[in-house]
Amino acid sequence: MKKILIFFYTITFVFVCCSFNFIDKSKIVSNFKLKSATTNSWISLSDYKEARGFIIIFTCNKCPMARFYSKRLNQMEAKYKKLGVPLLAINSMDTLTYAEESFKLMQKKIKKEQLTFPYLQDKKQNVAKEFKATHTPQAFVIWKNKSGKYIIKYQGAIDDNAGEPEKAKNHFLTNAVDELLQNKEVSTKTSESFGCRIFLRGQPQTMN
């Protein structure tokens, strides 16, 4: 009987450990390398040797909801980059379907809206698939763990008022970054984001 109990506890322990490892692994973000419309050069996470984490924003050229946030994103870049948390914006829209999401028009958007952060093109949509990004704008906070891997700590909306920033009551994104900078757990790990759908190439364009 004692041997059976020991075997049972051993199996349970292994299962729990493996489960936690699997959950943690699913949150790890691989290093990626994308071309920046801001500088016309290639940028990867590994370029930022001193980064504690990153603010990742999936956005695009034409989405009205995304355009509301340009000024706020510039402000976040100015504040958090100095604290070791750079902001990277990523356009994962299918350029074969949406000509208005071309690299050249990304460059025009940068000039028109005076964007100060890297605006990267995810032409093959691989980064969107890894993050499971579905809308623009959609925010993620990734943070470096003790092993030097980046883990998703927050995903969802930037805040709860796109059109009137002064009336926003929940600043989900910046709250998450501030908590991580204070070595705290993120209190709100997910929220619902709204905006334009990111359709992956080859998938039917339905709203379901």
N, C-alpha and C positions, 0 to 999 in steps of 0.2 A: 504493500500500500504506500509506504514511504517513497519507494522508487517511482511509483506512478505519479505521486504528487510532485516530486522533484522534476520529473520529465514534463509534467503539465506546466509548472511554473517557468521552466526553461524555454519551452515553446512559446508561452505567452510573452516572456521577456523579449525573445528574438523578434516576434511578430510586431510588438509595440515599437521596438527600436527601428526595425525596417520600415514601419509605417511612418514614423517621424522623419526618417531619412528621406523617404519618398516625398513627403509633403514639403520638406525643406528644399529638396532638389527641384521641385516643380516651380519654385519661386526664384530660382537662380537665373540671372540674365547673362547670356553670353556676350562677349565682346563683339561689337559690330563696327563696320567701317563704311561710312556713307559720304557722298559728295555734298559739300556745303555750297549752297547758292550765295551765301554771305561772302565767302572768301574765294570761291571756285577751287577749293582744295579738299582733300579727303580728311575726314575726321573720325576718330574712333574713341571709345571710352578709355582705352589704354594710353591715349595721348595725355590724359589728365592724371599725372602721377600722384599729385597731392590731394586729389578729390576725396572727400569723405562720402559723397553721394552725388546723385544727379536728380534734377527735375527734368522729366521727359514729357513733352507735350506733343501729342499727335494732333496736327492741324492741317490746313490746306489753304489754297489761294482764295477760293470763292465762297466758302461757307459763311453765311451772315453771322452765325453764332460765334464762329472762330474769330471773325474780325473785331468783335466787341472787346476781345482780350489783348489786343496788341500792346496797348499802353501798359496794362497791368503786368504783362510778361516782361516788358522792358524794365519795369520797376523791380520785379523779382530778380532778374538777371543782375541788376546793379547791386542789390542788397546781398544776395546769397552767394554769388560767385566769390566775393571777398571772404566768405566764411567757409569756402571749400565745397560749395554745392553749385556747380555750373548748371545752366539751363540749356537744354538742347530741344529744338523743335523739329519734328519729323513729318514730312509729307509722304504718306503711303498711298495716295490715291492712284488709281489705274490711269496712266496717261494715254493708254490706247483708247480708252472709253471717254476720258475727259481731257480734251486738248488744253483746256484752260488751267490744267495742273502741271504744265510743262516746266522744265527747269528754267527756261528763259523767263517765263511769267512769274516764277518764284523770285527771280532776281528783281523783277519790276516791283513785286509786292514789298520786298525789303526796302527799296528806295522810297516807295510811296508812303509806307507806314513807318519808315525810319526804325526798322528792327535792329536791335543791337546784339542779338544772340545768334548763334549758328542755326541756320534753317536748312535742314538736310533732306535730301531726296532718297526715299526708300523705294527705288524704282522696281525692284523685284518683289517688294512687299514682304520680304523675309522677316524684317524687324516687327512689323505689325502682327505677323502670324505668331512670333515668339511671345510678344506681349499680350496677344489676344485682344488687340485694340479694335474697337468697333465703330467709334464715332470721332468726329472732330467738333470742338476740341475735347480731348480726353487726356487727363493728367495721370502721371505715374511718378512716384518717388522711389528711387532705388538707392540702397545703402550698402556700403562695404562692410562685410563681416570680418571676423578675425582671420579667416583664410584668404582674404583679399577678393572674395567673390561678391558680386552685387546682387542683393536680394530685393525683391519688390516689397515695399513697406506700405505703400498707399496706391490706390487706383480709383479714378472716378472724376468727379467734377472739380473745377478749379475753385469755384465758390457757388453760392446759390442765387446770384443775381447777375446775369450777363449784361443786360442793358443799362442797369443803374448800379455801378460798383459801390457808390456811397451808401446804398441801401442793403448791401449784402450783410447777412447775419452770420452765416457760416462760411468761414474761410478755410475750407477743407485742406487745400494744398499747402498753404503756408503754415497752418497749424501743425500739419504732419511734419514738415521740415523743422519747425521750431522745437517740437517735442524731441525729435531725433538728435538735434544739436545739443539738447539738454540731457542726452542719454536716457530718455524716457521711452516707454512704449507708445506707439501711435494709438491715440484714443479712438479715432474714427479711421478704420483701415480701408473702407470702401464707401463709395457713394454713387448715386446714379448720375451719369453724364448724358447731356442732351446735345444734339447737333446733327450734322450731316453724316450719313452712313458711309463707312469705308467698305466698299465692295471689293472683294478679292477677285482677281482675274480668273475667269473661268467659272465663277459661281453665278447663278441666276440672280438678277437684281430685283429681289422681292424684299418687302419690309418685314418679313417674318424672321 
